[in-house]
Amino acid sequence: MSEFLKENPTYLYDHVEILENLYLPHSTGSAISLVERQVAILRERNKDLRIKLELLSSQAIKNEERLVKTQNLILAMLNAPTINRLTQILLTDLHNSFDVEFCSLTILTGDNRLKDPEAKSAPLCTAKKQISSILSSKVLCGIVREGDTQFLFGSAASKIGSVATVVIGQDSPIAVLALGNRDKNFYTADTGTLFLSYLGSIIDHILQLLIKKSYDQECQSQ
């Protein structure tokens, strides 16, 4: 019978006299018609689809909001006249617009033109000794050594449970952007790193522009 109905899906629709007298047992013990049962199933499926659609719509709105925030951040950073100002714009926006609990940008001063007396910095050779595991990974998410958090976050290191870091610079590291959270499980190996990698690329580009600007100013002053 089941095979017959599969091969003739409109059979019950065409033979109303059978459908009128056909009943299926319900889980509550009562009896409902096949049509009613089908309607109930379709309504349940419709409800599930509506929930999924609402979730997708909500995620799309969040993605659009993040895109706008990211664009605004990039435009603001592009107008930064100095490395220190770039750092201020970046860290303030990450905290206020992206709800990042702790963040730091450490400039690695292997190149003298990267030095900014007002920006957080450290010699590249020192960084290679103290945060070698971070520098060896382009992007890293999870729990790191106490010495690493101390190097990146200074006095706030004791509050850091987990971190997400991106090493900035193509040929050689010129900076490290670090995000931190009190929760040890907030940043893990499963954390998505697309946004962080993208932001690192943008910062790299802007730092290169500031290096060129500094070099041009030096040449003009000579």
Wavefront OBJ file of the C-alpha trace (Angstrom):
o trace
v 0.000 0.000 0.000
v 2.793 2.452 0.922
v 4.550 1.822 -2.397
v 1.275 2.354 -4.242
v 0.693 5.706 -2.518
v 4.269 6.776 -3.247
v 3.728 6.027 -6.914
v 0.330 7.720 -6.872
v 0.709 10.716 -4.550
v -2.607 12.278 -5.663
v -4.659 9.121 -5.176
v -6.200 10.187 -1.868
v -6.756 13.677 -3.235
v -8.649 12.234 -6.213
v -10.698 9.842 -4.058
v -12.291 12.072 -1.475
v -14.605 9.298 -0.296
v -11.591 7.375 1.005
v -9.928 10.421 2.535
v -13.108 11.331 4.393
v -13.036 8.012 6.246
v -9.267 7.737 6.708
v -7.856 8.406 10.169
v -4.408 8.265 11.749
v -3.748 7.637 15.432
v -2.520 10.728 17.271
v 0.080 10.690 20.042
v -2.526 11.914 22.541
v -4.792 8.968 21.792
v -7.362 10.924 19.800
v -7.954 10.486 16.060
v -7.436 13.132 13.391
v -7.950 13.101 9.683
v -5.040 12.701 7.284
v -5.529 16.242 6.003
v -5.475 17.623 9.531
v -2.348 15.630 10.250
v -0.689 16.923 7.106
v -1.675 20.480 7.966
v -0.209 20.066 11.462
v 3.065 18.743 10.031
v 3.260 21.561 7.483
v 2.587 24.129 10.174
v 5.388 22.686 12.302
v 7.791 22.720 9.366
v 6.704 26.240 8.530
v 7.446 27.269 12.109
v 10.926 25.732 11.935
v 11.639 27.483 8.633
v 10.428 30.788 10.045
v 12.749 30.432 13.040
v 15.693 29.635 10.756
v 14.835 32.606 8.541
v 14.700 34.913 11.558
v 18.106 33.642 12.711
v 19.599 34.207 9.266
v 18.047 37.658 9.090
v 19.397 38.532 12.544
v 22.892 37.315 11.582
v 22.758 39.312 8.345
v 21.906 42.462 10.303
v 24.803 41.837 12.700
v 27.198 41.267 9.785
v 26.048 44.488 8.139
v 26.524 46.411 11.391
v 30.039 44.973 11.791
v 30.864 45.896 8.189
v 29.799 49.513 8.773
v 31.804 49.674 12.022
v 34.842 48.210 10.262
v 34.593 50.707 7.408
v 34.343 53.607 9.859
v 37.378 52.331 11.760
v 39.447 51.988 8.591
v 38.565 55.508 7.417
v 39.464 56.932 10.809
v 42.811 55.099 10.891
v 43.680 56.242 7.382
v 43.485 59.833 8.599
v 45.839 59.207 11.532
v 48.856 61.533 11.201
v 51.088 59.562 13.588
v 51.542 56.037 14.920
v 50.412 57.189 18.357
v 47.210 58.638 16.935
v 46.643 55.463 14.929
v 46.973 53.452 18.145
v 44.528 55.693 19.993
v 41.903 55.449 17.258
v 42.284 51.680 16.918
v 42.146 50.781 20.612
v 39.329 53.193 21.440
v 37.191 51.909 18.577
v 37.846 48.243 19.368
v 36.740 48.863 22.933
v 33.705 51.052 22.209
v 32.390 49.696 18.901
v 33.461 46.043 19.024
v 33.166 45.434 22.787
v 36.761 44.221 23.111
v 37.546 44.045 26.829
v 41.329 44.518 26.626
v 43.438 45.447 23.611
v 46.915 46.667 22.798
v 49.027 47.527 19.785
v 52.747 47.031 20.380
v 55.053 48.596 17.815
v 58.226 46.552 17.250
v 61.002 49.054 16.654
v 63.393 47.232 14.389
v 63.084 50.201 12.025
v 63.979 53.571 13.555
v 61.269 55.295 11.521
v 58.673 53.257 13.422
v 59.616 54.894 16.686
v 56.968 57.123 18.204
v 57.788 58.314 21.730
v 54.093 58.354 22.653
v 53.163 54.918 21.251
v 53.593 51.598 23.092
v 56.692 49.991 21.613
v 59.442 47.444 22.199
v 62.602 46.473 20.329
v 62.014 43.648 17.869
v 64.953 41.698 19.311
v 63.328 41.825 22.763
v 59.995 40.664 21.370
v 61.660 37.696 19.678
v 62.934 36.573 23.079
v 59.835 37.262 25.159
v 56.925 36.419 22.824
v 58.548 34.038 20.361
v 55.545 31.680 20.312
v 53.238 34.543 19.362
v 55.555 35.878 16.662
v 55.870 32.410 15.156
v 52.086 32.290 14.622
v 50.510 34.814 12.285
v 47.265 34.601 14.248
v 46.890 32.957 17.646
v 43.830 32.458 19.871
v 43.764 30.881 23.320
v 45.629 30.899 26.613
v 49.258 32.072 26.538
v 52.087 32.256 29.036
v 52.032 34.872 31.795
v 55.140 36.464 30.309
v 53.363 36.902 26.989
v 50.378 38.671 28.537
v 52.725 40.852 30.591
v 54.587 41.898 27.451
v 51.370 42.652 25.534
v 49.089 44.094 28.217
v 51.416 45.413 30.905
v 49.665 46.137 34.211
v 46.410 44.540 32.979
v 48.113 41.164 32.407
v 46.772 39.606 35.617
v 43.201 40.190 34.415
v 43.667 38.397 31.085
v 42.193 34.895 30.756
v 42.554 34.353 26.998
v 43.930 36.310 24.050
v 43.683 36.703 20.301
v 46.787 38.098 18.585
v 47.803 38.958 15.048
v 51.371 39.668 13.980
v 51.529 42.657 11.657
v 54.120 42.846 8.884
v 54.712 40.782 5.763
v 58.473 40.294 5.598
v 59.294 41.043 9.230
v 57.099 41.746 12.279
v 56.537 45.468 12.813
v 53.713 45.287 15.373
v 51.454 42.959 17.331
v 47.759 43.591 17.864
v 46.416 41.769 20.914
v 42.854 41.374 22.173
v 42.182 40.033 25.657
v 39.287 38.815 27.755
v 38.886 37.795 31.386
v 37.179 34.547 30.341
v 39.674 31.741 29.671
v 37.279 30.246 27.125
v 36.442 33.453 25.257
v 39.275 33.153 22.733
v 40.022 29.553 21.758
v 41.491 27.589 18.866
v 37.959 27.505 17.408
v 37.597 31.301 17.386
v 37.137 32.737 13.895
v 40.150 34.811 12.837
v 38.978 36.315 9.526
v 38.207 39.739 11.017
v 41.440 39.821 13.010
v 43.542 38.854 9.979
v 41.796 41.473 7.848
v 42.323 44.155 10.468
v 45.978 43.188 10.742
v 46.418 43.643 6.979
v 44.828 47.102 7.138
v 47.042 48.178 10.039
v 50.101 46.900 8.170
v 49.178 49.007 5.140
v 48.639 52.140 7.241
v 51.897 51.658 9.154
v 53.727 51.350 5.834
v 52.158 54.646 4.750
v 53.293 56.307 7.983
v 56.810 54.901 7.511
v 56.921 56.338 4.002
v 55.614 59.663 5.284
v 58.323 59.746 7.944
v 61.001 58.856 5.372
v 59.822 61.591 2.994
v 59.896 64.144 5.800
v 63.456 63.118 6.674
v 64.532 63.486 3.058
v 62.943 66.929 2.804
v 64.652 68.124 5.969
v 68.109 67.141 4.701
l 1 2 3 4 5 6 7 8 9 10 11 12 13 14 15 16 17 18 19 20 21 22 23 24 25 26 27 28 29 30 31 32 33 34 35 36 37 38 39 40 41 42 43 44 45 46 47 48 49 50 51 52 53 54 55 56 57 58 59 60 61 62 63 64 65 66 67 68 69 70 71 72 73 74 75 76 77 78 79 80 81 82 83 84 85 86 87 88 89 90 91 92 93 94 95 96 97 98 99 100 101 102 103 104 105 106 107 108 109 110 111 112 113 114 115 116 117 118 119 120 121 122 123 124 125 126 127 128 129 130 131 132 133 134 135 136 137 138 139 140 141 142 143 144 145 146 147 148 149 150 151 152 153 154 155 156 157 158 159 160 161 162 163 164 165 166 167 168 169 170 171 172 173 174 175 176 177 178 179 180 181 182 183 184 185 186 187 188 189 190 191 192 193 194 195 196 197 198 199 200 201 202 203 204 205 206 207 208 209 210 211 212 213 214 215 216 217 218 219 220 221 222
